[in-house]
């Protein structure tokens, strides 16, 4: 038996399992179907869009569409899931190209008359001032700020590590940010 025929049989079986399952009961079949179809859809996108990111977006869009159609029972012939997915790729690429052509035509026609947005440079923080202001906070407040923003920990994790309640951590964090903002804005300079 040809490997392509075997894959088509497996995909058809997975599609039937997804289409016949109650909501949420076919997660394993959905995962397997995605693992089989996703590389093909990505290759289709690369071949026709010539962009890795656009191909990944196409693959994700078509996989979601395919799973939604299977789950809702809207795909009349689940055994033809590969044909459906590749057809959806073709139609999506066609729509993407039409949209790009429309945008380019609009820009060519009206682009010169559009006002240019002024790009403002983001203000730079004085790192030394921020560090000095951070040192002026109490040890507990400084720990909450560092754990929340540098370590990217949620309030619950910070609370568990410091022996506080999550609500108390949020209050400390809120007040500390206000103190830091005031300190940095005041122009305080260390001696």
LUMTIRO-18089 format. One record per residue (C-alpha): residue number from 1; x, y, z. Coordinates in steps of 0.25 Angstrom, whole numbers, padded with zeros to 4 digits, m for minus. Example, Ala and Ser with C-alpha at 12.3 -4.5 7.8 and 13.67 -1.06 7.14 Angstrom:
2
NODE   nr      X      Y      Z
NODE    1   0049  m0018   0031
NODE    2   0055  m0004   0029
***
This chain:
191
NODE   nr      X      Y      Z
NODE    1   0000   0000   0000
NODE    2   0005   0014  m0004
NODE    3   0009   0023   0008
NODE    4   0000   0034   0003
NODE    5  m0012   0025   0002
NODE    6  m0009   0020   0017
NODE    7  m0008   0035   0021
NODE    8  m0021   0038   0014
NODE    9  m0028   0026   0021
NODE   10  m0022   0030   0035
NODE   11  m0027   0045   0032
NODE   12  m0041   0040   0028
NODE   13  m0042   0031   0040
NODE   14  m0038   0043   0049
NODE   15  m0048   0052   0042
NODE   16  m0059   0042   0044
NODE   17  m0056   0041   0059
NODE   18  m0056   0056   0061
NODE   19  m0069   0058   0053
NODE   20  m0076   0047   0061
NODE   21  m0071   0051   0075
NODE   22  m0078   0059   0085
NODE   23  m0072   0073   0088
NODE   24  m0058   0072   0094
NODE   25  m0057   0056   0093
NODE   26  m0048   0055   0081
NODE   27  m0036   0063   0086
NODE   28  m0026   0052   0083
NODE   29  m0032   0050   0069
NODE   30  m0031   0065   0066
NODE   31  m0017   0066   0071
NODE   32  m0013   0054   0062
NODE   33  m0020   0061   0050
NODE   34  m0013   0074   0052
NODE   35   0000   0067   0052
NODE   36  m0003   0060   0039
NODE   37  m0009   0072   0032
NODE   38  m0001   0084   0037
NODE   39   0012   0081   0029
NODE   40   0005   0079   0016
NODE   41  m0003   0092   0018
NODE   42   0010   0100   0022
NODE   43   0017   0094   0010
NODE   44   0005   0099   0001
NODE   45   0006   0113   0008
NODE   46   0021   0114   0005
NODE   47   0019   0109  m0009
NODE   48   0009   0120  m0012
NODE   49   0012   0131  m0002
NODE   50   0027   0131  m0002
NODE   51   0027   0135   0012
NODE   52   0029   0127   0025
NODE   53   0020   0135   0034
NODE   54   0009   0136   0024
NODE   55   0010   0121   0022
NODE   56   0009   0118   0037
NODE   57  m0003   0128   0038
NODE   58  m0010   0120   0026
NODE   59  m0007   0107   0032
NODE   60  m0013   0111   0046
NODE   61  m0025   0118   0039
NODE   62  m0028   0106   0030
NODE   63  m0026   0096   0042
NODE   64  m0036   0104   0051
NODE   65  m0046   0104   0039
NODE   66  m0045   0089   0037
NODE   67  m0047   0086   0051
NODE   68  m0058   0095   0053
NODE   69  m0065   0089   0041
NODE   70  m0063   0075   0046
NODE   71  m0067   0078   0060
NODE   72  m0080   0084   0055
NODE   73  m0083   0073   0045
NODE   74  m0083   0083   0034
NODE   75  m0073   0075   0026
NODE   76  m0082   0066   0018
NODE   77  m0071   0056   0015
NODE   78  m0061   0055   0026
NODE   79  m0053   0044   0018
NODE   80  m0050   0056   0009
NODE   81  m0043   0064   0019
NODE   82  m0030   0066   0012
NODE   83  m0037   0071  m0001
NODE   84  m0045   0081   0008
NODE   85  m0033   0086   0015
NODE   86  m0025   0088   0002
NODE   87  m0037   0094  m0005
NODE   88  m0038   0104   0007
NODE   89  m0023   0107   0006
NODE   90  m0026   0110  m0009
NODE   91  m0038   0119  m0006
NODE   92  m0030   0126   0006
NODE   93  m0018   0129  m0003
NODE   94  m0027   0135  m0014
NODE   95  m0034   0144  m0004
NODE   96  m0020   0148   0002
NODE   97  m0015   0152  m0012
NODE   98  m0028   0159  m0015
NODE   99  m0027   0167  m0002
NODE  100  m0012   0171  m0005
NODE  101  m0016   0175  m0019
NODE  102  m0027   0184  m0014
NODE  103  m0018   0190  m0003
NODE  104  m0007   0193  m0013
NODE  105  m0017   0199  m0023
NODE  106  m0023   0208  m0012
NODE  107  m0009   0212  m0008
NODE  108  m0005   0215  m0022
NODE  109  m0017   0224  m0024
NODE  110  m0018   0231  m0010
NODE  111  m0005   0229  m0004
NODE  112   0001   0242  m0008
NODE  113  m0011   0250  m0002
NODE  114  m0010   0243   0012
NODE  115  m0004   0251   0023
NODE  116   0008   0245   0029
NODE  117   0008   0242   0043
NODE  118   0018   0248   0052
NODE  119   0027   0238   0059
NODE  120   0030   0242   0073
NODE  121   0042   0236   0079
NODE  122   0039   0229   0092
NODE  123   0045   0236   0104
NODE  124   0057   0229   0110
NODE  125   0057   0226   0125
NODE  126   0069   0230   0133
NODE  127   0073   0216   0137
NODE  128   0082   0221   0149
NODE  129   0070   0229   0154
NODE  130   0060   0217   0153
NODE  131   0070   0208   0160
NODE  132   0072   0219   0171
NODE  133   0057   0221   0173
NODE  134   0056   0205   0174
NODE  135   0066   0205   0185
NODE  136   0058   0216   0193
NODE  137   0046   0206   0194
NODE  138   0045   0197   0206
NODE  139   0051   0183   0204
NODE  140   0037   0176   0203
NODE  141   0032   0186   0193
NODE  142   0045   0185   0185
NODE  143   0044   0169   0185
NODE  144   0029   0170   0180
NODE  145   0033   0179   0169
NODE  146   0045   0171   0165
NODE  147   0038   0158   0166
NODE  148   0026   0163   0158
NODE  149   0033   0170   0147
NODE  150   0047   0164   0146
NODE  151   0043   0150   0149
NODE  152   0030   0151   0143
NODE  153   0023   0144   0154
NODE  154   0008   0145   0157
NODE  155   0003   0151   0170
NODE  156  m0001   0137   0175
NODE  157   0014   0132   0173
NODE  158   0020   0145   0179
NODE  159   0010   0144   0191
NODE  160   0014   0129   0194
NODE  161   0029   0133   0193
NODE  162   0028   0145   0203
NODE  163   0017   0139   0212
NODE  164   0006   0150   0208
NODE  165  m0007   0149   0202
NODE  166  m0009   0151   0187
NODE  167  m0018   0163   0190
NODE  168  m0007   0169   0199
NODE  169   0003   0167   0188
NODE  170  m0005   0175   0178
NODE  171  m0007   0186   0187
NODE  172   0008   0187   0190
NODE  173   0011   0186   0175
NODE  174   0001   0197   0172
NODE  175   0006   0207   0183
NODE  176   0021   0204   0179
NODE  177   0019   0207   0165
NODE  178   0012   0220   0169
NODE  179   0024   0223   0178
NODE  180   0034   0219   0167
NODE  181   0027   0228   0157
NODE  182   0027   0240   0166
NODE  183   0041   0238   0169
NODE  184   0046   0237   0155
NODE  185   0037   0249   0151
NODE  186   0042   0258   0162
NODE  187   0056   0258   0156
NODE  188   0062   0254   0169
NODE  189   0077   0252   0167
NODE  190   0085   0244   0177
NODE  191   0096   0251   0185
***
